[in-house]
Amino acid sequence: MGKPRMPRRSLLAGLGAALLAPQALLAALLPYHLIPEATEVRFTFLLSGQPQHGRVPVSAARIRIDPQNLARSQADITLDARRARTGLIFATDALKSPGVLDAARFPQIRFRSTRVRLGPDGRLSGGAEITGNLTLRGTTRPITLQAALYRRPGTAPDDLHELDVHLSGQLSRAAFGATGYTDLVADRIALAVRARIRRSS
């Protein structure tokens, strides 16, 4: 005796639900935009053994956060290498030169997240990490940053309208072909990002 056939209406309903499921999942990702005046991308390098600091402005950002499943959150950030600055004029010129950022040929630095690992408490703080692909000088390499996401002080636990983001990590400039001035500048570059994001309407 054969198996009973599923009614056509039930079959169509099931297929429709399956097709709509991915869209429902994507809908849970809430869009956010950066608040420029409260956002800073800083880097630290050793020049003749002494720490020096610089900044690179953000030119574009696409951020999506899923409050119900933070591990699904996404970030796509583009920096303007042509406007990178240090505290020293000659160091800024060297930074943007062909031997380092080569900003004339590669004006954009881009980070696209690929994985978010939550901290031991299941939140984006206290040991959380964000891994992604960093493209610098036309070369793309994976990088992992320490990550933290906070509500604004004094806001309610469910108030996610504005959030503060902290990211930190290191990279090897040689891994991206930025090998100029190795006699003066160390290979390891420290990164620190402080950003404020606001829910897009």
N, CA and C atoms as an extended XYZ file, in Angstrom:
603
Properties=species:S:1:pos:R:3:atomname:S:1:resname:S:1:resid:I:1 pbc="F F F"
N         0.841       -1.192        0.000 N   MET     1
C         0.000        0.000        0.000 CA  MET     1
C         0.886        1.255        0.000 C   MET     1
N         0.665        2.186       -0.895 N   GLY     2
C         1.516        3.363       -1.003 CA  GLY     2
C         1.251        4.360        0.114 C   GLY     2
N         2.218        5.291        0.254 N   LYS     3
C         2.080        6.320        1.276 CA  LYS     3
C         1.004        7.317        0.863 C   LYS     3
N         0.252        7.857        1.827 N   PRO     4
C        -0.775        8.844        1.495 CA  PRO     4
C        -0.135       10.093        0.917 C   PRO     4
N        -0.795       10.645       -0.091 N   ARG     5
C        -0.254       11.822       -0.756 CA  ARG     5
C        -0.607       13.080        0.040 C   ARG     5
N         0.366       13.998        0.101 N   MET     6
C         0.131       15.261        0.795 CA  MET     6
C        -0.829       16.113       -0.034 C   MET     6
N        -1.852       16.679        0.590 N   PRO     7
C        -2.767       17.554       -0.152 CA  PRO     7
C        -1.993       18.661       -0.856 C   PRO     7
N        -2.448       19.000       -2.063 N   ARG     8
C        -1.744       19.984       -2.885 CA  ARG     8
C        -1.623       21.327       -2.174 C   ARG     8
N        -2.677       21.724       -1.461 N   ARG     9
C        -2.644       23.006       -0.761 CA  ARG     9
C        -1.567       23.018        0.316 C   ARG     9
N        -1.454       21.912        1.074 N   SER    10
C        -0.450       21.827        2.128 CA  SER    10
C         0.954       21.848        1.545 C   SER    10
N         1.123       21.156        0.403 N   LEU    11
C         2.423       21.127       -0.242 CA  LEU    11
C         2.843       22.523       -0.683 C   LEU    11
N         1.932       23.270       -1.292 N   LEU    12
C         2.249       24.621       -1.746 CA  LEU    12
C         2.567       25.539       -0.565 C   LEU    12
N         1.827       25.378        0.525 N   ALA    13
C         2.068       26.199        1.707 CA  ALA    13
C         3.461       25.926        2.283 C   ALA    13
N         3.831       24.638        2.299 N   GLY    14
C         5.147       24.283        2.814 CA  GLY    14
C         6.268       24.840        1.960 C   GLY    14
N         6.096       24.754        0.639 N   LEU    15
C         7.111       25.292       -0.263 CA  LEU    15
C         7.220       26.803       -0.109 C   LEU    15
N         6.082       27.462        0.032 N   GLY    16
C         6.097       28.905        0.192 CA  GLY    16
C         6.828       29.325        1.453 C   GLY    16
N         6.601       28.598        2.548 N   ALA    17
C         7.281       28.909        3.807 CA  ALA    17
C         8.780       28.719        3.679 C   ALA    17
N         9.189       27.658        2.965 N   ALA    18
C        10.617       27.390        2.784 CA  ALA    18
C        11.280       28.490        1.969 C   ALA    18
N        10.569       28.995        0.964 N   LEU    19
C        11.138       30.044        0.122 CA  LEU    19
C        11.229       31.369        0.857 C   LEU    19
N        10.269       31.632        1.742 N   LEU    20
C        10.244       32.886        2.460 CA  LEU    20
C        11.173       32.895        3.669 C   LEU    20
N        11.577       31.716        4.158 N   ALA    21
C        12.394       31.634        5.369 CA  ALA    21
C        13.683       32.434        5.273 C   ALA    21
N        14.489       32.317        4.187 N   PRO    22
C        15.717       33.112        4.115 CA  PRO    22
C        15.448       34.602        4.181 C   PRO    22
N        14.352       35.083        3.565 N   GLN    23
C        14.030       36.495        3.612 CA  GLN    23
C        13.681       36.920        5.033 C   GLN    23
N        13.001       36.045        5.764 N   ALA    24
C        12.656       36.363        7.154 CA  ALA    24
C        13.914       36.481        8.004 C   ALA    24
N        14.902       35.600        7.740 N   LEU    25
C        16.146       35.659        8.475 CA  LEU    25
C        16.885       36.956        8.184 C   LEU    25
N        16.949       37.327        6.902 N   LEU    26
C        17.632       38.554        6.530 CA  LEU    26
C        16.946       39.774        7.132 C   LEU    26
N        15.621       39.711        7.256 N   ALA    27
C        14.889       40.849        7.785 CA  ALA    27
C        15.266       41.142        9.230 C   ALA    27
N        15.785       40.145        9.945 N   ALA    28
C        16.153       40.333       11.340 CA  ALA    28
C        17.430       41.161       11.490 C   ALA    28
N        18.198       41.335       10.409 N   LEU    29
C        19.409       42.134       10.450 CA  LEU    29
C        19.039       43.615       10.355 C   LEU    29
N        19.249       44.347       11.439 N   LEU    30
C        18.862       45.750       11.491 CA  LEU    30
C        19.983       46.624       10.932 C   LEU    30
N        19.661       47.566       10.034 N   PRO    31
C        20.696       48.425        9.452 CA  PRO    31
C        21.092       49.557       10.396 C   PRO    31
N        22.393       49.829       10.461 N   TYR    32
C        22.931       50.933       11.246 CA  TYR    32
C        23.881       51.752       10.377 C   TYR    32
N        24.048       53.025       10.729 N   HIS    33
C        25.030       53.861       10.046 CA  HIS    33
C        25.941       54.502       11.088 C   HIS    33
N        27.153       54.860       10.650 N   LEU    34
C        28.116       55.482       11.539 CA  LEU    34
C        27.759       56.947       11.798 C   LEU    34
N        28.057       57.400       13.007 N   ILE    35
C        27.970       58.823       13.339 CA  ILE    35
C        29.391       59.379       13.202 C   ILE    35
N        29.686       60.120       12.137 N   PRO    36
C        31.073       60.519       11.832 CA  PRO    36
C        31.786       61.238       12.968 C   PRO    36
N        31.098       62.177       13.631 N   GLU    37
C        31.760       62.969       14.666 CA  GLU    37
C        32.100       62.147       15.911 C   GLU    37
N        31.561       60.955       16.028 N   ALA    38
C        31.844       60.095       17.180 CA  ALA    38
C        32.581       58.824       16.748 C   ALA    38
N        33.225       58.876       15.587 N   THR    39
C        33.915       57.707       15.041 CA  THR    39
C        35.365       58.061       14.737 C   THR    39
N        36.267       57.170       15.132 N   GLU    40
C        37.693       57.414       14.931 CA  GLU    40
C        38.408       56.090       14.674 C   GLU    40
N        39.170       56.027       13.588 N   VAL    41
C        40.000       54.863       13.270 CA  VAL    41
C        41.447       55.292       13.444 C   VAL    41
N        42.108       54.752       14.453 N   ARG    42
C        43.478       55.136       14.770 CA  ARG    42
C        44.425       53.962       14.565 C   ARG    42
N        45.674       54.302       14.261 N   PHE    43
C        46.704       53.277       14.172 CA  PHE    43
C        47.961       53.791       14.870 C   PHE    43
N        48.748       52.860       15.395 N   THR    44
C        49.980       53.187       16.094 CA  THR    44
C        51.122       52.387       15.477 C   THR    44
N        52.246       53.076       15.220 N   PHE    45
C        53.412       52.412       14.639 CA  PHE    45
C        54.666       52.891       15.362 C   PHE    45
N        55.720       52.106       15.265 N   LEU    46
C        56.987       52.481       15.885 CA  LEU    46
C        57.894       53.104       14.837 C   LEU    46
N        58.285       54.345       15.056 N   LEU    47
C        59.202       55.067       14.176 CA  LEU    47
C        60.510       55.261       14.937 C   LEU    47
N        61.563       54.594       14.483 N   SER    48
C        62.851       54.602       15.191 CA  SER    48
C        62.667       54.211       16.649 C   SER    48
N        61.759       53.254       16.880 N   GLY    49
C        61.529       52.736       18.217 CA  GLY    49
C        60.568       53.534       19.060 C   GLY    49
N        60.092       54.668       18.560 N   GLN    50
C        59.180       55.513       19.319 CA  GLN    50
C        57.758       55.413       18.749 C   GLN    50
N        56.739       55.234       19.607 N   PRO    51
C        55.367       55.115       19.107 CA  PRO    51
C        54.854       56.420       18.510 C   PRO    51
N        54.226       56.296       17.355 N   GLN    52
C        53.597       57.417       16.672 CA  GLN    52
C        52.168       57.010       16.324 C   GLN    52
N        51.299       58.001       16.228 N   HIS    53
C        49.891       57.714       16.009 CA  HIS    53
C        49.384       58.375       14.731 C   HIS    53
N        48.353       57.781       14.163 N   GLY    54
C        47.747       58.338       12.965 CA  GLY    54
C        46.273       57.991       12.900 C   GLY    54
N        45.602       58.570       11.910 N   ARG    55
C        44.167       58.353       11.729 CA  ARG    55
C        43.853       58.164       10.253 C   ARG    55
N        42.812       57.366       10.004 N   VAL    56
C        42.305       57.183        8.646 CA  VAL    56
C        40.791       57.385        8.686 C   VAL    56
N        40.247       58.306        7.898 N   PRO    57
C        38.795       58.542        7.938 CA  PRO    57
C        38.008       57.449        7.234 C   PRO    57
N        36.792       57.244        7.705 N   VAL    58
C        35.874       56.285        7.085 CA  VAL    58
C        35.160       56.976        5.924 C   VAL    58
N        35.132       56.323        4.771 N   SER    59
C        34.428       56.894        3.624 CA  SER    59
C        33.087       56.216        3.363 C   SER    59
N        32.917       54.996        3.843 N   ALA    60
C        31.646       54.285        3.660 CA  ALA    60
C        31.538       53.184        4.706 C   ALA    60
N        30.311       52.881        5.116 N   ALA    61
C        30.095       51.825        6.107 CA  ALA    61
C        28.726       51.194        5.904 C   ALA    61
N        28.704       49.892        5.956 N   ARG    62
C        27.444       49.131        5.904 CA  ARG    62
C        27.452       48.164        7.086 C   ARG    62
N        26.585       48.419        8.055 N   ILE    63
C        26.566       47.650        9.295 CA  ILE    63
C        25.179       47.063        9.500 C   ILE    63
N        25.129       45.774        9.823 N   ARG    64
C        23.869       45.089       10.084 CA  ARG    64
C        24.010       44.321       11.401 C   ARG    64
N        23.049       44.480       12.295 N   ILE    65
C        23.092       43.811       13.596 CA  ILE    65
C        21.801       43.043       13.816 C   ILE    65
N        21.940       41.810       14.275 N   ASP    66
C        20.794       40.989       14.635 CA  ASP    66
C        20.734       40.912       16.162 C   ASP    66
N        19.848       41.655       16.813 N   PRO    67
C        19.792       41.653       18.277 CA  PRO    67
C        19.476       40.281       18.871 C   PRO    67
N        18.776       39.443       18.108 N   GLN    68
C        18.403       38.119       18.603 CA  GLN    68
C        19.521       37.099       18.422 C   GLN    68
N        20.452       37.385       17.521 N   ASN    69
C        21.559       36.471       17.248 CA  ASN    69
C        22.753       37.306       16.816 C   ASN    69
N        23.485       37.852       17.780 N   LEU    70
C        24.559       38.788       17.492 CA  LEU    70
C        25.638       38.194       16.601 C   LEU    70
N        25.799       36.875       16.616 N   ALA    71
C        26.829       36.238       15.793 CA  ALA    71
C        26.552       36.390       14.303 C   ALA    71
N        25.329       36.756       13.941 N   ARG    72
C        24.989       36.958       12.534 CA  ARG    72
C        25.275       38.384       12.062 C   ARG    72
N        25.679       39.254       12.960 N   SER    73
C        25.907       40.654       12.613 CA  SER    73
C        27.017       40.780       11.571 C   SER    73
N        26.955       41.859       10.781 N   GLN    74
C        27.873       42.037        9.657 CA  GLN    74
C        28.390       43.466        9.621 C   GLN    74
N        29.608       43.621        9.082 N   ALA    75
C        30.189       44.952        8.901 CA  ALA    75
C        30.981       44.987        7.605 C   ALA    75
N        30.845       46.082        6.887 N   ASP    76
C        31.589       46.320        5.654 CA  ASP    76
C        32.018       47.788        5.697 C   ASP    76
N        33.305       48.020        5.975 N   ILE    77
C        33.815       49.360        6.230 CA  ILE    77
C        34.892       49.717        5.198 C   ILE    77
N        34.799       50.916        4.635 N   THR    78
C        35.795       51.394        3.689 CA  THR    78
C        36.451       52.657        4.242 C   THR    78
N        37.792       52.679        4.224 N   LEU    79
C        38.565       53.828        4.689 CA  LEU    79
C        39.193       54.541        3.500 C   LEU    79
N        39.444       55.844        3.658 N   ASP    80
C        40.042       56.651        2.601 CA  ASP    80
C        41.545       56.777        2.846 C   ASP    80
N        42.341       55.976        2.147 N   ALA    81
C        43.787       55.982        2.341 CA  ALA    81
C        44.411       57.319        1.946 C   ALA    81
N        43.797       58.039        1.023 N   ARG    82
C        44.344       59.318        0.560 CA  ARG    82
C        44.309       60.381        1.648 C   ARG    82
N        43.449       60.201        2.636 N   ARG    83
C        43.302       61.189        3.714 CA  ARG    83
C        43.891       60.687        5.034 C   ARG    83
N        44.700       59.639        4.973 N   ALA    84
C        45.377       59.149        6.174 CA  ALA    84
C        46.353       60.208        6.679 C   ALA    84
N        46.464       60.323        7.991 N   ARG    85
C        47.318       61.342        8.588 CA  ARG    85
C        48.069       60.780        9.789 C   ARG    85
N        49.262       61.327       10.018 N   THR    86
C        49.994       61.088       11.260 CA  THR    86
C        50.263       62.459       11.874 C   THR    86
N        50.935       62.460       13.006 N   GLY    87
C        51.255       63.733       13.641 CA  GLY    87
C        52.474       64.417       13.059 C   GLY    87
N        53.130       63.783       12.089 N   LEU    88
C        54.344       64.323       11.482 CA  LEU    88
C        54.151       64.436        9.969 C   LEU    88
N        54.457       65.601        9.403 N   ILE    89
C        54.223       65.804        7.973 CA  ILE    89
C        55.027       64.821        7.141 C   ILE    89
N        56.317       64.639        7.457 N   PHE    90
C        57.136       63.748        6.644 CA  PHE    90
C        56.675       62.299        6.778 C   PHE    90
N        56.167       61.933        7.961 N   ALA    91
C        55.666       60.570        8.155 CA  ALA    91
C        54.371       60.353        7.383 C   ALA    91
N        53.533       61.389        7.298 N   THR    92
C        52.297       61.294        6.511 CA  THR    92
C        52.619       61.105        5.038 C   THR    92
N        53.585       61.867        4.523 N   ASP    93
C        53.989       61.713        3.125 CA  ASP    93
C        54.525       60.311        2.863 C   ASP    93
N        55.334       59.795        3.788 N   ALA    94
C        55.877       58.443        3.626 CA  ALA    94
C        54.771       57.401        3.709 C   ALA    94
N        53.787       57.634        4.581 N   LEU    95
C        52.679       56.695        4.756 CA  LEU    95
C        51.913       56.488        3.456 C   LEU    95
N        51.674       57.580        2.713 N   LYS    96
C        50.874       57.496        1.499 CA  LYS    96
C        51.698       57.203        0.252 C   LYS    96
N        52.997       57.074        0.419 N   SER    97
C        53.905       56.861       -0.710 CA  SER    97
C        53.756       55.453       -1.287 C   SER    97
N        54.322       55.204       -2.495 N   PRO    98
C        54.236       53.871       -3.114 CA  PRO    98
C        54.798       52.746       -2.252 C   PRO    98
N        55.725       53.058       -1.353 N   GLY    99
C        56.324       52.011       -0.530 CA  GLY    99
C        55.470       51.551        0.634 C   GLY    99
N        54.431       52.322        0.960 N   VAL   100
C        53.585       51.946        2.105 CA  VAL   100
C        52.138       51.772        1.634 C   VAL   100
N        51.284       52.758        1.805 N   LEU   101
C        49.880       52.586        1.395 CA  LEU   101
C        49.689       52.678       -0.117 C   LEU   101
N        50.590       53.383       -0.794 N   ASP   102
C        50.433       53.623       -2.236 CA  ASP   102
C        49.030       54.145       -2.514 C   ASP   102
N        48.694       55.231       -1.808 N   ALA   103
C        47.320       55.734       -1.817 CA  ALA   103
C        46.856       56.214       -3.183 C   ALA   103
N        47.770       56.655       -4.032 N   ALA   104
C        47.364       57.111       -5.363 CA  ALA   104
C        46.810       55.957       -6.189 C   ALA   104
N        47.401       54.780       -6.086 N   ARG   105
C        46.943       53.603       -6.839 CA  ARG   105
C        45.837       52.850       -6.109 C   ARG   105
N        45.889       52.855       -4.778 N   PHE   106
C        44.927       52.092       -3.978 CA  PHE   106
C        44.291       53.023       -2.936 C   PHE   106
N        43.343       53.844       -3.357 N   PRO   107
C        42.775       54.859       -2.461 CA  PRO   107
C        41.880       54.306       -1.358 C   PRO   107
N        41.474       53.043       -1.470 N   GLN   108
C        40.551       52.493       -0.479 CA  GLN   108
C        41.180       51.368        0.332 C   GLN   108
N        40.868       51.355        1.599 N   ILE   109
C        41.174       50.238        2.502 CA  ILE   109
C        39.825       49.692        2.947 C   ILE   109
N        39.626       48.391        2.783 N   ARG   110
C        38.293       47.846        3.052 CA  ARG   110
C        38.352       46.644        3.987 C   ARG   110
N        37.424       46.625        4.935 N   PHE   111
C        37.259       45.476        5.838 CA  PHE   111
C        35.850       44.935        5.691 C   PHE   111
N        35.759       43.631        5.427 N   ARG   112
C        34.449       42.970        5.306 CA  ARG   112
C        34.435       41.787        6.266 C   ARG   112
N        33.525       41.817        7.224 N   SER   113
C        33.467       40.752        8.223 CA  SER   113
C        33.013       39.439        7.600 C   SER   113
N        33.539       38.349        8.141 N   THR   114
C        33.146       37.011        7.701 CA  THR   114
C        32.629       36.153        8.853 C   THR   114
N        33.005       36.509       10.091 N   ARG   115
C        32.559       35.699       11.233 CA  ARG   115
C        32.609       36.544       12.494 C   ARG   115
N        31.614       36.367       13.345 N   VAL   116
C        31.577       37.027       14.646 CA  VAL   116
C        31.545       35.950       15.724 C   VAL   116
N        32.501       36.002       16.629 N   ARG   117
C        32.530       35.049       17.742 CA  ARG   117
C        32.218       35.808       19.026 C   ARG   117
N        31.164       35.401       19.699 N   LEU   118
C        30.742       36.080       20.915 CA  LEU   118
C        31.648       35.727       22.084 C   LEU   118
N        31.628       36.572       23.111 N   GLY   119
C        32.408       36.308       24.307 CA  GLY   119
C        31.798       35.189       25.132 C   GLY   119
N        32.477       34.782       26.195 N   PRO   120
C        31.981       33.682       27.036 CA  PRO   120
C        30.587       33.917       27.600 C   PRO   120
N        30.196       35.192       27.761 N   ASP   121
C        28.871       35.502       28.294 CA  ASP   121
C        27.811       35.584       27.206 C   ASP   121
N        28.195       35.244       25.946 N   GLY   122
C        27.240       35.261       24.849 CA  GLY   122
C        26.939       36.642       24.309 C   GLY   122
N        27.808       37.610       24.629 N   ARG   123
C        27.600       38.975       24.167 CA  ARG   123
C        28.788       39.441       23.328 C   ARG   123
N        28.597       40.575       22.650 N   LEU   124
C        29.685       41.180       21.885 CA  LEU   124
C        30.518       42.074       22.798 C   LEU   124
N        31.081       41.459       23.819 N   SER   125
C        31.972       42.147       24.751 CA  SER   125
C        32.642       41.069       25.583 C   SER   125
N        33.734       41.435       26.257 N   GLY   126
C        34.397       40.477       27.131 CA  GLY   126
C        34.915       39.255       26.409 C   GLY   126
N        35.795       39.453       25.413 N   GLY   127
C        36.386       38.330       24.696 CA  GLY   127
C        35.788       38.065       23.330 C   GLY   127
N        34.877       38.900       22.887 N   ALA   128
C        34.291       38.721       21.554 CA  ALA   128
C        35.312       39.075       20.476 C   ALA   128
N        35.171       38.460       19.308 N   GLU   129
C        36.066       38.700       18.189 CA  GLU   129
C        35.273       38.827       16.901 C   GLU   129
N        35.792       39.626       15.994 N   ILE   130
C        35.220       39.720       14.656 CA  ILE   130
C        36.343       39.447       13.651 C   ILE   130
N        36.121       38.466       12.800 N   THR   131
C        37.089       38.088       11.776 CA  THR   131
C        36.572       38.546       10.416 C   THR   131
N        37.485       39.005        9.576 N   GLY   132
C        37.071       39.452        8.258 CA  GLY   132
C        38.241       39.530        7.308 C   GLY   132
N        37.973       40.005        6.111 N   ASN   133
C        38.996       40.174        5.089 CA  ASN   133
C        39.348       41.648        4.976 C   ASN   133
N        40.631       41.951        5.155 N   LEU   134
C        41.129       43.318        5.018 CA  LEU   134
C        41.837       43.438        3.680 C   LEU   134
N        41.419       44.421        2.885 N   THR   135
C        42.057       44.677        1.596 CA  THR   135
C        42.850       45.970        1.694 C   THR   135
N        44.154       45.856        1.494 N   LEU   136
C        45.083       46.975        1.619 CA  LEU   136
C        46.086       46.890        0.483 C   LEU   136
N        46.272       47.965       -0.234 N   ARG   137
C        47.176       47.968       -1.404 CA  ARG   137
C        46.777       46.898       -2.427 C   ARG   137
N        45.485       46.610       -2.532 N   GLY   138
C        45.019       45.617       -3.488 CA  GLY   138
C        45.235       44.185       -3.057 C   GLY   138
N        45.748       43.969       -1.843 N   THR   139
C        45.986       42.629       -1.313 CA  THR   139
C        44.990       42.353       -0.194 C   THR   139
N        44.369       41.191       -0.229 N   THR   140
C        43.361       40.832        0.776 CA  THR   140
C        43.887       39.723        1.675 C   THR   140
N        43.816       39.951        2.976 N   ARG   141
C        44.267       38.977        3.971 CA  ARG   141
C        43.232       38.926        5.099 C   ARG   141
N        43.086       37.762        5.749 N   PRO   142
C        42.189       37.689        6.912 CA  PRO   142
C        42.795       38.387        8.114 C   PRO   142
N        41.932       38.946        8.935 N   ILE   143
C        42.377       39.608       10.159 CA  ILE   143
C        41.298       39.408       11.218 C   ILE   143
N        41.729       39.234       12.457 N   THR   144
C        40.796       39.079       13.572 CA  THR   144
C        41.001       40.222       14.549 C   THR   144
N        39.903       40.866       14.921 N   LEU   145
C        39.936       42.001       15.832 CA  LEU   145
C        39.152       41.685       17.105 C   LEU   145
N        39.636       42.181       18.211 N   GLN   146
C        38.865       42.111       19.446 CA  GLN   146
C        37.700       43.095       19.322 C   GLN   146
N        36.527       42.677       19.735 N   ALA   147
C        35.331       43.491       19.494 CA  ALA   147
C        34.505       43.662       20.764 C   ALA   147
N        33.867       44.813       20.866 N   ALA   148
C        32.935       45.073       21.965 CA  ALA   148
C        31.840       46.002       21.462 C   ALA   148
N        30.619       45.709       21.853 N   LEU   149
C        29.447       46.487       21.456 CA  LEU   149
C        28.693       46.861       22.728 C   LEU   149
N        28.438       48.161       22.924 N   TYR   150
C        27.819       48.627       24.165 CA  TYR   150
C        26.601       49.512       23.883 C   TYR   150
N        25.620       49.433       24.766 N   ARG   151
C        24.545       50.410       24.749 CA  ARG   151
C        25.078       51.736       25.286 C   ARG   151
N        24.437       52.811       24.918 N   ARG   152
C        24.824       54.121       25.425 CA  ARG   152
C        24.524       54.201       26.921 C   ARG   152
N        25.406       54.834       27.707 N   PRO   153
C        25.182       54.940       29.152 CA  PRO   153
C        23.832       55.574       29.469 C   PRO   153
N        23.140       54.969       30.432 N   GLY   154
C        21.867       55.502       30.874 CA  GLY   154
C        20.669       55.066       30.056 C   GLY   154
N        20.875       54.249       29.021 N   THR   155
C        19.753       53.803       28.191 CA  THR   155
C        19.173       52.503       28.741 C   THR   155
N        17.944       52.223       28.352 N   ALA   156
C        17.261       51.008       28.798 CA  ALA   156
C        17.886       49.773       28.153 C   ALA   156
N        17.753       48.606       28.799 N   PRO   157
C        18.350       47.387       28.259 CA  PRO   157
C        17.911       47.048       26.841 C   PRO   157
N        16.712       47.454       26.460 N   ASP   158
C        16.219       47.134       25.127 CA  ASP   158
C        16.362       48.307       24.148 C   ASP   158
N        17.066       49.349       24.580 N   ASP   159
C        17.257       50.516       23.713 CA  ASP   159
C        18.493       50.301       22.846 C   ASP   159
N        18.294       49.947       21.592 N   LEU   160
C        19.390       49.673       20.665 CA  LEU   160
C        19.480       50.736       19.577 C   LEU   160
N        18.942       51.921       19.850 N   HIS   161
C        18.928       52.974       18.833 CA  HIS   161
C        20.344       53.456       18.515 C   HIS   161
N        21.146       53.689       19.553 N   GLU   162
C        22.547       54.070       19.377 CA  GLU   162
C        23.432       53.126       20.173 C   GLU   162
N        24.537       52.718       19.562 N   LEU   163
C        25.447       51.778       20.188 CA  LEU   163
C        26.885       52.247       19.986 C   LEU   163
N        27.751       51.916       20.925 N   ASP   164
C        29.179       52.204       20.807 CA  ASP   164
C        29.916       50.915       20.451 C   ASP   164
N        30.837       51.030       19.502 N   VAL   165
C        31.612       49.886       19.020 CA  VAL   165
C        33.088       50.153       19.277 C   VAL   165
N        33.784       49.179       19.854 N   HIS   166
C        35.223       49.251       20.062 CA  HIS   166
C        35.871       48.043       19.380 C   HIS   166
N        36.867       48.301       18.557 N   LEU   167
C        37.619       47.238       17.887 CA  LEU   167
C        39.107       47.493       18.082 C   LEU   167
N        39.875       46.428       18.222 N   SER   168
C        41.322       46.582       18.351 CA  SER   168
C        42.016       45.342       17.815 C   SER   168
N        43.252       45.535       17.360 N   GLY   169
C        44.017       44.408       16.830 CA  GLY   169
C        45.334       44.876       16.258 C   GLY   169
N        46.011       43.985       15.556 N   GLN   170
C        47.299       44.282       14.952 CA  GLN   170
C        47.366       43.676       13.560 C   GLN   170
N        48.252       44.228       12.740 N   LEU   171
C        48.507       43.633       11.438 CA  LEU   171
C        49.979       43.782       11.087 C   LEU   171
N        50.435       42.948       10.186 N   SER   172
C        51.774       43.039        9.625 CA  SER   172
C        51.671       43.798        8.307 C   SER   172
N        52.332       44.932        8.208 N   ARG   173
C        52.239       45.681        6.953 CA  ARG   173
C        52.942       44.948        5.817 C   ARG   173
N        53.975       44.165        6.145 N   ALA   174
C        54.679       43.399        5.115 CA  ALA   174
C        53.758       42.388        4.449 C   ALA   174
N        52.767       41.864        5.208 N   ALA   175
C        51.837       40.885        4.646 CA  ALA   175
C        51.009       41.482        3.516 C   ALA   175
N        50.922       42.810        3.468 N   PHE   176
C        50.151       43.485        2.422 CA  PHE   176
C        51.058       44.178        1.405 C   PHE   176
N        52.359       43.906        1.494 N   GLY   177
C        53.295       44.495        0.551 CA  GLY   177
C        53.736       45.901        0.885 C   GLY   177
N        53.371       46.401        2.064 N   ALA   178
C        53.744       47.756        2.467 CA  ALA   178
C        55.104       47.717        3.162 C   ALA   178
N        56.155       47.487        2.385 N   THR   179
C        57.478       47.201        2.947 CA  THR   179
C        58.432       48.390        2.924 C   THR   179
N        57.949       49.562        2.595 N   GLY   180
C        58.828       50.726        2.561 CA  GLY   180
C        59.290       51.165        3.937 C   GLY   180
N        60.483       51.745        3.987 N   TYR   181
C        61.041       52.351        5.200 CA  TYR   181
C        61.192       51.351        6.349 C   TYR   181
N        61.576       50.127        6.018 N   THR   182
C        61.722       49.111        7.071 CA  THR   182
C        62.870       49.427        8.025 C   THR   182
N        63.802       50.285        7.600 N   ASP   183
C        64.907       50.664        8.483 CA  ASP   183
C        64.461       51.653        9.559 C   ASP   183
N        63.274       52.263        9.359 N   LEU   184
C        62.780       53.251       10.308 CA  LEU   184
C        61.489       52.833       11.010 C   LEU   184
N        60.635       52.115       10.276 N   VAL   185
C        59.297       51.802       10.782 CA  VAL   185
C        59.152       50.296       11.003 C   VAL   185
N        58.670       49.914       12.188 N   ALA   186
C        58.482       48.493       12.511 CA  ALA   186
C        57.357       47.896       11.676 C   ALA   186
N        57.347       46.568       11.607 N   ASP   187
C        56.369       45.873       10.761 CA  ASP   187
C        54.971       45.848       11.381 C   ASP   187
N        54.879       45.705       12.692 N   ARG   188
C        53.575       45.553       13.334 CA  ARG   188
C        52.893       46.909       13.513 C   ARG   188
N        51.621       46.948       13.111 N   ILE   189
C        50.811       48.152       13.243 CA  ILE   189
C        49.612       47.829       14.140 C   ILE   189
N        49.419       48.634       15.172 N   ALA   190
C        48.280       48.432       16.069 CA  ALA   190
C        47.093       49.263       15.581 C   ALA   190
N        45.904       48.670       15.667 N   LEU   191
C        44.677       49.330       15.233 CA  LEU   191
C        43.746       49.525       16.418 C   LEU   191
N        43.042       50.650       16.422 N   ALA   192
C        42.040       50.921       17.461 CA  ALA   192
C        40.903       51.716       16.835 C   ALA   192
N        39.702       51.173       16.924 N   VAL   193
C        38.525       51.815       16.341 CA  VAL   193
C        37.537       52.119       17.452 C   VAL   193
N        37.099       53.349       17.499 N   ARG   194
C        36.024       53.765       18.400 CA  ARG   194
C        34.937       54.362       17.529 C   ARG   194
N        33.769       53.760       17.526 N   ALA   195
C        32.702       54.216       16.635 CA  ALA   195
C        31.376       54.260       17.366 C   ALA   195
N        30.527       55.159       16.920 N   ARG   196
C        29.142       55.200       17.402 CA  ARG   196
C        28.242       54.943       16.203 C   ARG   196
N        27.304       54.043       16.370 N   ILE   197
C        26.409       53.714       15.272 CA  ILE   197
C        24.965       53.982       15.691 C   ILE   197
N        24.142       54.331       14.715 N   ARG   198
C        22.745       54.666       14.979 CA  ARG   198
C        21.842       53.865       14.047 C   ARG   198
N        20.765       53.375       14.576 N   ARG   199
C        19.809       52.596       13.785 CA  ARG   199
C        19.267       53.442       12.635 C   ARG   199
N        19.353       52.923       11.428 N   SER   200
C        18.858       53.630       10.259 CA  SER   200
C        17.336       53.528       10.203 C   SER   200
N        16.700       54.586        9.766 N   SER   201
C        15.236       54.593        9.715 CA  SER   201
C        14.751       53.914        8.446 C   SER   201
